[in-house]
Amino acid sequence: MTMKVRAQNTPPEHFIPYGRQQLDESDIQAVLDVLQSDYLTTGPRIRFFEEAVADFTGAGHAVAVANGTAALHAVMHAMGIGPGDEVILSPMTFAASANAVVYQKGVPVFVDIDPATLLMDPEKVAEQISPRTKAILAVDYAGQPCDYDALQTLARQHGLFLIADACHALGAEYKGRKVGTLADATVFSFHPVKHITTGEGGMIVTDHPDLAEKLRRFRNHGINTDHTQRAQSGTWYYEMTDLGYNYRLTDIQCALGISQLKRLPEFLQIRQTIAAAYGLGFADNPAIQALLVQPHVRHAYHLYVVRIDFQSSGLDRAELFTLLRGQGIGANVHYIPVHLHPYYRKTFGTAPGLCPLAEEAYQSILSLPMHAAMGARDTIHVIATLNELTAMARVFPAPAKDQSLTIPSHL
Ligand SMILES: *Cc1c(COP(=O)(O)O)cnc(C)c1O
């Protein structure tokens, strides 16, 4: 009985979240240094961070903004997405991907996914291209790049922009090419659950200088120069040429970003090691299926998503979720397909049945802890617990209304 109470109410002291930041002394020192410098925002560290991200990805230009959502919004604006313009995307993403289209009064057109990878299916994209289509928004779900060769071909054939929402995929590669060079513009987020963090933060990389220029203006109210440029040329004059926003990233955040980026190779290595351990740990468990990783990609593992056949495994997802919490394991679900959210249903008339494969996948997915602050013991604990719970479920299948039946006695 006490076990039940703990499973539902009191998380154990050592809790493993599905994602979190990893900061060390060098990161903290970088932030302390900037606090004692002349600029807290729009100082030299913004350019340094932008140049470091451009270098890392191999893209020509990088523009730092307040967060990943602002980055997506800025791209939609810079590409001229306007009222009624259609942008094709997968619903298996965070709502922000679609919201950015709507900020510009565009129309998100949801296409179904490949059930093996949960990535956008280029054949389904081709079917949805209309005279109103302006762009394809590819989401590198979980950290695996989409099929960019196929998407590029479609974009060229139809004169569309190709945008990459690579908030999951910093450091990923496709056929030996880095994410950041595979689309007309690529967006990253530096939220604490992502590969590197600035608290809140985002970046757009692109090879198009005119696009980069528009993005810089958009993040600064639509004004054509910033204060340092005016100081350098000794003038007070500026023009506001477009309606922009204050989407700037601060120097404090950029200092953290520069420091974190140096550690990215190490972070990616840890994520790959955890993924390999999960792969081995669940290889013999018939209830747990990993997503397919294409042989030609380097996966960045923002998420580690497994599919569990809840119908035949005797497990109930809500119950499994609670049992895992009781064991200090913060599983999660990424994502509720965007077209099923009430806002999209009432605004765009989307409904169940629009993307049946994504809807079916949603019923079976679970994101396991995956982050650079996780150690080997944490990883083994997740594997052992999940294997044990799925084994117990085969013996005591749901629906077991008396939850104690599915709780192993020692938990
Ligand atoms: C995190 C994320 C965003 C939004 O980034 P924020 O920095 O939180 O605004 C957008 N798209 C995807 C796929 C994301 O994972």
The ligand as an SDF file (V2000), in Angstrom:
LIG
                    3D

 15 15  0  0  0  0  0  0  0  0999 V2000
   11.8230   23.3360  -28.8670 C   0  0  0  0  0  0  0  0  0  0  0  0
   11.1540   23.3650  -30.1810 C   0  0  0  0  0  0  0  0  0  0  0  0
   10.6570   24.5400  -30.7640 C   0  0  0  0  0  0  0  0  0  0  0  0
   10.5770   25.8360  -30.0280 C   0  0  0  0  0  0  0  0  0  0  0  0
   11.7220   26.2750  -29.4650 O   0  0  0  0  0  0  0  0  0  0  0  0
   11.6640   27.3120  -28.2260 P   0  0  0  0  0  0  0  0  0  0  0  0
   13.0950   27.7320  -28.1150 O   0  0  0  0  0  0  0  0  0  0  0  0
   11.1690   26.5580  -27.0510 O   0  0  0  0  0  0  0  0  0  0  0  0
   10.7800   28.4340  -28.6210 O   0  0  0  0  0  0  0  0  0  0  0  0
   10.1500   24.4740  -32.0410 C   0  0  0  0  0  0  0  0  0  0  0  0
   10.0920   23.3280  -32.7210 N   0  0  0  0  0  0  0  0  0  0  0  0
   10.5250   22.1720  -32.1900 C   0  0  0  0  0  0  0  0  0  0  0  0
   10.4310   20.9270  -33.0120 C   0  0  0  0  0  0  0  0  0  0  0  0
   11.0460   22.1530  -30.9100 C   0  0  0  0  0  0  0  0  0  0  0  0
   11.4410   20.9940  -30.3720 O   0  0  0  0  0  0  0  0  0  0  0  0
  1  2  1  0
  2  3  1  0
  2 14  2  0
  3  4  1  0
  3 10  2  0
  4  5  1  0
  5  6  1  0
  6  7  2  0
  6  8  1  0
  6  9  1  0
 10 11  1  0
 11 12  2  0
 12 13  1  0
 12 14  1  0
 14 15  1  0
M  END
$$$$
